[in-house]
Amino acid sequence: MYLLISYDISNNALRLKLSKRLVYYGLDRIQYSVFVGKIKNRLFKALKKEIQELIQKSQPSDDKILILPIEKQLLERVWLVGKDDKIISDILLQKNTLIL
């Protein structure tokens, strides 16, 4: 499964913690607050739980996190222009590797 995750978080510490967790789960940053990558279903469940816990800690706030599952065929059609414009094709070629 491929994911696109975008967030709007005002708290600097919370935003940093989330970005580090997304990298930990193997997602790649494609914009400042947008990550994309391939993830196994069981890891996706764990990630969703962590994200829910993080956002609950920030209550009350207007913080938002968007998690968008993407089919491989759709991701293959994504057009990214600018720095690291090959990152989408690199993600499609990745194996599921999580180094602990």
N, C-alpha and C positions, 0 to 999 in steps of 0.2 A: 504494500500500500504506500502511496505517496501522499505527503501532506504539504499544505501551504499554511503557515501560521503567521498571523499578523497581530500586533498588539499596540495598544495605546495606553501606556501606564505612566502616571505622573510621578510616582515614587521612584527615585533613582536606585535605591538599594534593591527594591523589588524587581525593577526592570533589569538590573544587572544579574540578579539571581536567576530570573527566567531565561535570559539569553544564554547564560552558562549551562543551564539544564537542557536547553534545546540543542546546544552543541554537544553536550554529553550524550544525548540520544541520537546523534549522528546527522542532525539537520545542518544545512549550510545557510549562512546569512546571504541574502541576495539584495537586501536593502537594510537600512538601519534597524527597522523594526519588523522585518519580514524574513522568514526562514522557510526553506523548502528542503525536502529530502524523502528518502525511502525509510520505512520503518515497519517492523513486523507487528502483527496484530496484538500480541501479548505485551509488547513494549508500548504500543499505542495506548492500551488500557492503563498502564502504569503512568504514562506521561499525562493522560487526561486527569487522572487522580491527583497528580502533583500540581497540575495547573489549577484545578478546582481549589485545592488547599491554599495555594499562593494567592489566588484572587479573593478568597474568603478572608484572608488575613488583612487585606487592604481595605476592607469595608469600614465605614461607608466611603465610597468613592465612585468616580465615573470611569474607572479603569475598565478596559475591554480587551478580550483576547479572542481572535477569530481563528478557528481550526477548520480548515477546508480539506477534506479528503479529495484527492485528484486521481483519476484513472491515468495510467501510463500513456494511453493514446492522446489524452488531452494535454498532458505535460509535454509530449513530443511536439505539439503544435505551438507551444509558448514561444514568443519572440521577445528576447531580452536584448536591449541595446545599451551599450556603455561598457564601463569597466567590468571585467570578469564575465563577458557575454557568452563564454563557453561553459559556464557553471551548470546550466540546465542539462546540456549533453553529458557533462561529467557525472552528474547525479544519476542520470539514466543508465550509465555504464557501471555504477558502483554495485558492489556486493553488499549484503547486510553484514557489516562488521562493527562490533561494539567492543572496544578495548577498555578493560577496567583496570 
